Structures are given as C-alpha cells and as structure tokens.
C-alpha cells in the first residue's frame, strides 16, 4: 500500500536522526593516553592546550596547522627560540605561552580560561593531571623520552587530530630511515664500531651523555660512557676522558654555548684522538628536542660523520633533511637555513664537515 506524505515523513524523521547519531558516533574516538587511561573525544579538539615542551611541534606535524593549538608552556617557546622552529614554523611562536612556567608548573587558571577541549599534560609530575581534571578539564597524559614513548605520543596525536594516517606516515619515515641503517651496518661487529663520546660540559669536570634514548648502534657507533645505571648523564675527570680516548666527539644541540673550538683550544684534552684529528662536531639543531618527529635524522647524521666513506655516493644529507622536513611540516628549507640547522659555522673547523654532508 503506498505511503502517504505524512507517513513517509514520519519514517524519514527518525531515520534522519539515526543517521545523525551514527555520524556523531563515527566522529567520536577513544584512545589510551600515556598515563594508561582511556580518553574519549566527541571530535578532534578545536582548542588544544599543549603543556609538554615538544607537544606543539608534534601536534603541528600531525594536524598540519597551529590553528587548533590554543596555548602552550613558556618552556616550549624558549626551546624554539634560536633553535629551529622559530624560523621554520613561525606560527608556533605566536602561541599563548602563559599556560605553564618553568619546571612544568601549570597555570591552572590560564588553562581554564582558555576553554580547551583537551589538555596535553606531563605524566611524570605527580598531581599535574588531577589538578586539571578537578576543575572539569579533559586531559591526555604525555610521557617522554624513550623511543616507545615517542612513538606513543605521535600515535596518540594522530588519534586526537582524527588523522591517524599522518601519524603512521611520520612513524614510517623513522622506521624506513632506521631500517636502512640497520641494513648498512649489519655486517659490522660492535667491537669495530667508532668510539664516541657525547659531551655537553667541559672544565674541571666533564659531563657526558651516558644513557640517552638514542640508539647509537644504528650509526655504527659505541658510546663509551654508556653503563647499566640508566642515568642520562655521567660526570668524569680529564683522566677518564683521556683513557677512553674517543675517535669522535659530538656536542648535543641543547649545549648551546659549547662548540668544537672549545675542545680544540683545551690544553688538557688535546691528546685525545677526536681532538687531534678535529673530529668534534656540533649536533644539528633538529636534535635540540629529543621528542621531535624528525629526531631520527640524528642517527643518519651521526652515521655520515663517523663513517663518511660509506655514504660518499649516497643522497647528500642536506637533501635528506630538506625532503624530510617538507614531508613532516610542509615547510621548505632555504640553503642559509639549512646551514644554520646543520651548525655549519660552528663545525667549520671540524674535519670535512661540509664535504661529508653535501
């Protein structure tokens, strides 16, 4: 029997409501944050507060815009200044940085006033998440700085932004890069790895990076300071430094005031092979935050610095950096900016630096 107009409309209305409900359900997403809690969002946040230092960069890489980041921490912008992102992603420098101060001290009133849909908050500071939830805010916990945690917050950001395919792409860039290094060095015995130290302070005492989140073996390198304590840093004296006698020394990007020249001009350390041979290198600025999506390039850079002859016929590292940055951030790097990122000036007196990187 044919339906009347009124009858058809009676059926159409609940059907439309059902479709709307189904559509809303499809937009909803649930994920497990890095505090191990299940968080549910009805839609990607239009206002996200990013309190961990690297969170603005990571979320920008996944979301492709800073439009949905409503505020951040002062430590984030302080890290970006004079580093890499102040010039390459200037929109991040326009973010409201009053949401947290030094030492991850959250400004709860400022965060609440911003009216966010979601807040990224660090997990390692006890009570930080609870104080935000106590005032009715939705929070996602963020941890660093192991490799597993780094992959976790990229994946989490993809789920939050509704762009899991972007997160998967970022991880694939890293996986492909690391797999190429594993393949390259698979026949090299660890005993034949290049002996290296990563040093961020020199003087009466020398501070070395012992157990960072970086896998130096990917680059065919042995970190002489590594031990089983799990501590990030060790402090040694000049005698121990001379006993270890590294072939290569690298200076981390966060040690902004330390340069290769400081080693070359130090009379106490001049007997070390790396210093005699001018093989002290400042790490590029993209390593200033160990959490950034492009940090895997550090292993590629280190492999070329320590094994230059192995990579002489391959794509120049400058070009790799340029291409990767475009894929991650959609930004083009000019030659002067590439020189700045790669610390060409600081490394100008170090052996074959420009030649090695192309």
Phi, psi and omega in degrees: 000128182299144177280141172287165177301317181296320180293321179297319179294325179298323178283325185291323184298307178296329178295318178297319179296322179295319179295320178297318179297316179296320179297317179295321180296323179293327180287335182289143179222145175236144180211160175262122182279184185274009167258004178081017182254145176277126180241134180242133177239141177283336181195163174304139184295136172275339177226109179244131173259126183247103184268326174296147190304314185270357187301320179300320181292316181296314183292324176298317181299322181281314187276336179080009181201158174260003186297335184261003177263112187269351180174164183208190181261152179298328180297329178297308183292327177295324177290323182288328184296130178070006180257257184234316193277342179296329179262329185272327178230069187298337180297334178292331181287349179269358182291148174290114185258025182267006187283339177201149180253196180302150178069024178060032179280104186284134175268088187301320181297317180293319179297314181298319181295333180287344178062048185285153172280334182202148177235128168277126179226148181291148181271328192287345178264112185300133176089351183295315181291316184299319183296331177281320179292330180295338177257016171091013182268148176270131189231141170244125181284142184231128179238150171214164019222035177282167178298319179298317179294321179299315178295325182295317183282339172290315178298317179299318179296324176297318179295318182294317182282352185072027182226060182299333180292329176292318178298318179298322179296317180298318179291325179293322176304314179294314183297318180294319179297314180293323180296323179296322179290319177302315179298319183295319187258009186298333182269357182270126178286140179308329180295342181257005176297154176292132181280124188224151167232143173252117190238129178242359174210137172230159183155215176299323173243149182244126179260125182239151176276119186262308189225071180276182180277356182278137176267095184294334181299334176303330183261009182068038187231143173251123175276110185295339183271352183297140176215190184260016181280334185081355179287138183295317185244156168228150174248128182231170176257175183297327180299313179296322179301316180291324178296316179294323176048065182295148175280330180223142173238135173241148180249119182297153184297332182286344177276073193294335184264357182258132182231164175303325181301328179298326178284316182297334182262003182270113185292334181284333187255003187297343181278354182283139184306314183300325182279318178301322184266007180054048178245051173249127188227136174277129181290142180303159185294339180292350177265005183297328171249122181287002185254354187291151183298337181263009186296339178298340179295341177301320179295321177295315179300313183295321178300320181287325179291321185270338180227058188301325182292333181291332188247012186301326184264004184267174178306132180302141182298326177304318181290322177299315178299314181299313181294315182295318180297322178295318180294321184281314189246352183069024183243143177265138178255124176282165179299316177299323180289322175300317177300319180293314181299319184278002179056045182299318181295312181298327183265013188296333180260007178268147191304119170056027187301307181296319180299320182294319187271348176084000000 
